[in-house]
Amino acid sequence: MSPNEDEARTKVRELIEHIRVVMLVTLDAAGGLAARPISVLAVEGDTVWFFTDVDRPKTMAIGQDHAALLAAASPSNQECISVRGTARVMQDPEQQKALWTEAARLWFPDGAGSPNLALIAVGMDGAEY
């Protein structure tokens, strides 16, 4: 990896961590684009982590087509980012516990062990900022 690529990846991670809420864009069952806001839990390497409910339309859309786009902006800082990636949905009790935040209890009252709690992992394939 060249120093420029490494610097760009670092910048992408920093922007996502700073902005914190992104629009997750997926394809719906009819092939149309569907976008919804979602809070970033963590960025680990080239993976962005989110919590979701296993029964939500976005988890079903990801199950049908793994292509995803993350888009976010912070106008006050004149920052914006668009990330192409591959999404997957999983239930991993250890990772859910490691990423747990009390703010999520509003949607998942049983905490990290909530039966409908799942993770979305988006592997970043490319980005513009």
C-alpha atoms as one frame of an Amber mdcrd trajectory, in Angstrom:
protein
   0.000   0.000   0.000   1.396   3.397  -0.932   1.639   6.190   1.654  -1.106
   8.104  -0.215  -3.485   5.130   0.004  -2.740   4.731   3.702  -3.329   8.456
   4.306  -6.602   8.312   2.348  -7.856   5.321   4.367  -6.971   7.111   7.593
  -8.839  10.230   6.401 -11.929   8.163   5.482 -11.986   6.510   8.917 -11.554
   9.885  10.644 -14.405  11.469   8.671 -16.813   8.615   9.408 -15.913   8.609
  13.105 -16.315  12.397  13.306 -19.642  12.654  11.447 -21.101   9.554  13.264
 -24.476   9.417  11.474 -24.479   8.284   7.864 -27.064   7.454   5.252 -26.953
   3.736   4.483 -28.075   3.193   0.890 -29.060  -0.271  -0.343 -31.157  -1.743
  -3.128 -34.706  -2.779  -2.258 -36.467  -5.879  -3.592 -37.661  -3.978  -6.680
 -34.140  -2.752  -7.461 -34.769   0.781  -6.243 -32.467   2.715  -3.960 -33.419
   2.948  -0.285 -31.589   5.267   2.110 -31.914   5.575   5.850 -29.891   7.274
   8.603 -27.884   5.018  10.874 -25.416   5.687  13.701 -21.858   4.459  13.406
 -20.778   2.213  16.276 -17.152   1.812  15.297 -14.713   1.804  12.430 -12.236
  -1.069  12.626  -9.768  -1.216   9.776 -11.852  -1.089   6.590 -15.098  -2.149
   8.334 -17.834   0.173   9.604 -20.143  -1.342  12.260 -23.809  -0.587  12.980
 -26.583  -2.115  15.098 -29.855  -3.146  13.469 -32.972  -5.162  14.134 -32.971
  -8.489  12.270 -36.559  -7.880  11.124 -36.007  -4.476   9.486 -36.282  -3.982
   5.717 -32.635  -2.918   5.487 -31.458  -6.286   6.811 -33.598  -8.068   4.249
 -32.278  -5.796   1.476 -28.681  -6.540   2.485 -29.482 -10.244   2.450 -30.588
  -9.959  -1.183 -27.846  -7.625  -2.449 -24.702  -6.862  -0.477 -23.859  -3.628
  -2.315 -24.030  -0.605  -0.033 -23.210   3.076  -0.020 -22.543   5.203   3.047
 -22.962   8.949   2.605 -22.528  11.702   5.169 -21.841  15.395   5.476 -20.914
  17.879   8.152 -21.666  21.273   6.561 -20.348  23.233   9.539 -16.918  21.647
   8.985 -17.266  21.550   5.187 -16.749  17.776   5.267 -18.514  15.159   3.211
 -17.892  11.537   2.346 -19.277   8.783   0.177 -18.136   5.185   0.746 -18.845
   2.200  -1.524 -18.811  -1.147   0.150 -20.107  -4.622   0.750 -22.570  -5.085
   3.606 -23.413  -8.155   5.632 -25.769  -8.765   8.538 -24.775 -11.050  11.395
 -25.597 -11.957  14.952 -22.364 -12.290  16.903 -22.989 -12.094  20.666 -19.346
 -11.349  21.503 -19.039  -8.537  18.948 -22.452  -7.153  19.945 -21.306  -7.012
  23.567 -17.999  -5.394  22.590 -19.759  -2.689  20.552 -22.703  -2.191  22.939
 -23.646   1.361  23.865 -26.379   2.297  26.315 -27.870   4.645  23.715 -29.001
   1.517  21.832 -31.105   0.343  24.789 -33.975   2.517  23.535 -34.373   0.083
  20.598 -32.967  -3.027  22.288 -34.213  -3.042  25.914 -32.534  -6.366  26.720
 -29.128  -4.908  25.926 -26.464  -6.656  23.886 -28.372  -9.925  24.338 -31.600
  -8.673  22.763 -32.913 -11.437  20.492 -33.548  -9.101  17.534 -30.202  -7.313
  17.808 -27.878  -7.823  14.868 -24.842  -6.126  13.383 -24.347  -4.633   9.973
 -20.728  -4.673   8.859 -19.863  -2.628   5.789 -16.487  -3.449   4.287 -15.220
  -0.313   2.570 -14.222  -0.857  -1.072 -13.659   2.775  -2.054 -14.483   6.323
  -1.036 -14.665   9.924  -2.174 -14.350  12.894   0.125
